[in-house]
Amino acid sequence: MILHLGVIDVPEPEGGTTYGVATALEQRYGLFSAFADYDKQKIVDHLAESMAGALETMMQGGNVKDPFAAATSEIEREFKDFLSLQIVETLGIPGVPTQAALEGKSTRFKNRVTARSYVNGKRAPTVKVKGDRRPSFIDSGVMQASFKSWVD
C-alpha cells in the first residue's frame, strides 16, 4: 500500500501548472514531506478508521468501491488546513514563512482594488498588488485547491 500526496495538474494563473508549482515547493521547502511528517499519526489513524469502516460495511453485505475514500478525503482536508491555518509556518522550515506571504503579495490581488486601496472611503488612484499578510504557499489558491491524496 502506497499513500500518494499530489495535485491535479491544472494551469496556474501566472503560467505553469499546479504540478510544476508543487514540485518546486517540495524541492525547495519539502512541503509535502513536512505535512506527512507533521500529520503522520493522524494519517495512519484516518487510514485505519477508513479500512475498519469499509470492512464493517462489507461484513453487513454492503459494497465498498474504495476502502480508503474516507481517509483520503480527510487527508486532503488536513493538508488544506495545514496551509491555510499556517501550521507549516511553525515547523522551522528555512525560508518559511515566505517573504511573499509576509508582504501580502498575491496574484489574486493583481489588477484589482484591495481593501488597502481605499483611503477614507475613497478609491485610491493606484491598484495595489499587495494585501494583508497571507499564509505561505497560498498565492492564487489553485495548487491548494487541486491537492489530492490516493492509495495504490
N, C-alpha and C positions, 0 to 999 in steps of 0.2 A: 504494500500500500504506500503510495506517494501522495502527499498533500502538495498541491501546486498553488503558489500565490502569483498572480499576474494581472494583466489588464486586457480588456477588449481593445484591439488595435483600431483606433479611430483618429481622424485628423485633429490636431490641436489648432487653436485659433491663430497662433503666431507662426504656423508652419510646423512641419514634422508630425509625428504621430504619438499617441499615448505610449506605445511600445518603446519608442526612442527615448521619451522622457523618463519612463520607468527604468529602463536600462541604465540611463545616465545617473539617475538618482541612486540606484543600487550600487553602481560602480563608485560613485563619489562619496556617498554617505552610508551605504549599507542599509538603506531604508527598510526594505522588505525583511532582511535578516534581523534588523533591530526589532521589528514588530514581532517576528517569530520568537526571538529570544525573550522579549518582554512578556508576551502573552502565551508562552509555551504551555503552562499548566491549564489555562482556560481553553486553549485549542484542543489539548488532549481530552479535557472534560467534555467539550462540545462534541468531539468525535465519538467518545464513548456513549454519551447520552443519546446521540443520534442513532448509533448502531443498536443500542438497547431498545429504543423506540421502534425501530424497524423490525427487530426480532419479535417484539411483543405483537406488532401488527400482523406479522406473518403467522405467528402461533394462533392468532384469533381468526385466521383464514383470509386475512387481507392481502392485497397485492402491494408490493414495495418496488417502485421503479428505481429509486436512488436512495440507498440506506444512509447516505451522508448528506442529503439535501438540507436537512435542518442545521447540521453542523456548519456546512459551507456558508449558509445564509448568515449564521451568527458570526462566523469568522470575518465575513465581508463587513458586517456592521461594526465589529470591533476595530477593524483596520481604519474604517472611515472615522470612527471616534478617536482613534489613535492620532490621526492627523488634526481633525477639527478641534479637539479638546486640548491640543498642544502637548500631549503626553510625550511625543517623540522629542520635544524640546527639553525635557527634564532628564534625558538619559546621558548627557555629557558627550554627545557625538560632536567631534570637531567641526566647526562651521555652522552649527545649529544652535539657536535659531539663525536662519539665513539672513543676510543683510537686506535682501529684497523684502522679506517679511517684516523686518524691523522698520524699514522705511515705508511700508504700506504700498509698495509697487505692485501693480496687478494689471493684467491685460483686461480684466473686467471693467476697469475704470477708463480705459483708453477711449478717447473721443466721446466721453460722457461727462456731464457735470456731476461732481460728487458733492457730498454734504459740505465739505470744506470749501467748495466753490461758491457757496452762498455767504455773503457777509451782511449782517444786519438785515436779513430778509431780502437782499438784492442779489441778483446774479452777478458773479464776478466776471470780468471781461475775458478771462482765460480759462481754459478747461484744464483741470488738474489730472495728472496721471498717478498721483499718489493719494492714498486714503489713510484711514486709521491702520494701526498695527494689525497685521493679518497672520494667521497660522503659517508656519513654514510648510512648503510643498503643496500649498493650495493656491495656485495662481489663477488659472482660468476655472479650475474645479473639474475639468474634463477627465484628467488622469484619476482623481479620487473617485469620481462617479463611475468610471469604467473598471474599477478594481473587481476582480473575481477570484474565487478560490474553488478548487475542484480536487477530487480524489481519483487517482488511477489505481 
